[in-house]
């Protein structure tokens, strides 16, 4: 183990004391668990972010034009051919 020193505000220290007492574990254990839990949640969306993204999704999906796959494939083929022609000119 590595020994480190941190500065906490009074409210955080009181919460740490309460958590350690409830768990009957050392404060250092509570801090280690809190850091581990926090590190696992990094990158996860908050509830507000999740709702916003779902709202965007719900607005965008109906706006996606529905057309036959053959039409889409023909358009992609045309784009690829145009790109090949343009690259040959260089």
N, C-alpha and C positions, 0 to 999 in steps of 0.2 A: 504494500500500500504506500501511497505517496501522501504526505501531509501537506495541506494547503490552507490558506487563510482567506476568508471572505468577509465582507461587511454587509450586514442585512439591516433593514429598518426594523423598528420595534414590532410592528404588526407581523412581519414575516417571522421574526424570532419567536413571538408568542404562538403563532400557528405551528411552527416547528416543534416547540415544546409540547403543545397539545397533541400533535400527531405522534410524537415519540412516546408520550405518556399513554395514549390510547393503545398504541401498538405494543407497548412495553419493549421498545427497541431503542438503541442509541440514536441520538440525533444524526450522527454521521450515516447510519443506515437509512434513515428517512431521506436525507439529502441524496444519497446514492440512488435510491429507488426513484425519487422525483426526477433526477437528471436522466435516468434510464427511460422512464415513461415519457418525458418531454422529448428526448431524442427520437423515440419511436414514432411520435406524432408529427415530427417535422416533415413537411411536405404534404400532409393530409389537409384537405380542405376544411375550413370552418363551416358551420351550418349556414351562415350568411353567404359565403362563396358558393357552396353547393347549390343553394336555392337560386342564386343569380345565374349560374351556369345552366341549371335545368330550365329556367325561364327563357334564356337565350336559345337553348336547344328547341324548346316548344315553339318559339317564334320562327326559327329558321327552317325546321324540318318541313312544315307545310308549304314553305316558299320554294322548296326544291321542285323544279319542273319534272313532271313524270312524262316520259316518252319512251318509245320502244328501244330496247337494247341495241337493235340493229342500227337505229338512227344515231345513237351515241357512238357505237363502234365505227360507223362511217365518218363521223365528225373527227374522231381521234385519228383515223387513218389519213384523212385530209390534212390534219395538222402536222402529222409526222412527215408526210410527203412534202409539205411546204417547207418544213424545217430542213429536210434533206436538200431540197433545191437551193435554199438560201445558203447553206453551208458549202455547197459546191461552187458557188459564185465567188467565194473568197479566195 
